[in-house]
Amino acid sequence: MENLKRYYSFISDNAVWTVVEYDSFKGKKAIIENCKQVGSYFKSVMTDFITHSIIVDGNKVVINGTA
């Protein structure tokens, strides 16, 4: 999760990150804070991330995967 930091500059100030069946994070600051929390959690467990699909349409991106 440390390598997520390199992507922070690409997040729009008014971006919305929706985690299906969980929550939505509105704004760059909220998204980055959630990334940090998620990163801390995943440092404590063994996980195998699998990306099933990535869809890009204009300025929207959807990533479907499992952990």
C-alpha positions as CSV (number, residue, x, y, z in Angstrom):
1,M,0.0,0.0,0.0
2,E,3.0,2.3,0.3
3,N,3.1,2.6,-3.4
4,L,-0.4,4.2,-3.4
5,K,1.3,7.5,-2.4
6,R,2.6,8.0,-5.9
7,Y,-1.0,8.2,-7.2
8,Y,-2.3,10.8,-4.7
9,S,-1.5,13.6,-7.0
10,F,-3.8,12.2,-9.6
11,I,-6.9,12.3,-7.3
12,S,-9.2,15.2,-8.0
13,D,-10.1,17.4,-5.1
14,N,-13.8,16.6,-5.7
15,A,-13.3,12.9,-6.4
16,V,-15.7,10.3,-4.9
17,W,-14.5,6.7,-4.1
18,T,-17.4,4.3,-3.7
19,V,-16.6,1.0,-2.0
20,V,-19.7,-1.2,-2.9
21,E,-21.6,-2.4,0.1
22,Y,-19.4,-0.4,2.4
23,D,-19.1,3.4,2.1
24,S,-18.3,6.4,-0.1
25,F,-15.4,8.7,0.5
26,K,-15.9,12.3,-0.9
27,G,-12.9,14.5,-1.6
28,K,-9.2,14.0,-2.0
29,K,-8.5,14.3,1.7
30,A,-11.1,11.7,2.7
31,I,-9.9,9.3,0.0
32,I,-6.2,9.6,1.1
33,E,-7.2,9.1,4.8
34,N,-9.1,5.9,3.9
35,C,-6.1,4.7,1.8
36,K,-3.9,5.1,4.8
37,Q,-6.3,3.2,7.1
38,V,-6.7,0.4,4.5
39,G,-2.9,0.3,4.1
40,S,-2.4,-0.1,7.8
41,Y,-4.9,-3.0,8.0
42,F,-3.4,-4.8,5.0
43,K,0.1,-4.6,6.6
44,S,-1.3,-6.8,9.4
45,V,-2.7,-9.6,7.3
46,M,-1.7,-11.9,4.4
47,T,-3.6,-11.0,1.3
48,D,-3.7,-12.0,-2.4
49,F,-5.1,-9.2,-4.5
50,I,-6.6,-10.2,-7.8
51,T,-7.8,-7.6,-10.3
52,H,-10.7,-9.0,-12.4
53,S,-11.4,-6.0,-14.6
54,I,-10.6,-2.3,-15.1
55,I,-13.1,-0.1,-16.9
56,V,-12.2,3.5,-17.9
57,D,-14.8,5.9,-19.3
58,G,-13.6,9.5,-19.6
59,N,-12.7,10.7,-16.2
60,K,-14.3,7.6,-14.4
61,V,-12.5,4.4,-13.4
62,V,-14.0,1.2,-12.0
63,I,-11.8,-1.6,-10.7
64,N,-13.3,-4.9,-9.9
65,G,-11.3,-7.3,-7.8
66,T,-11.0,-9.5,-4.7
67,A,-8.6,-9.8,-1.8
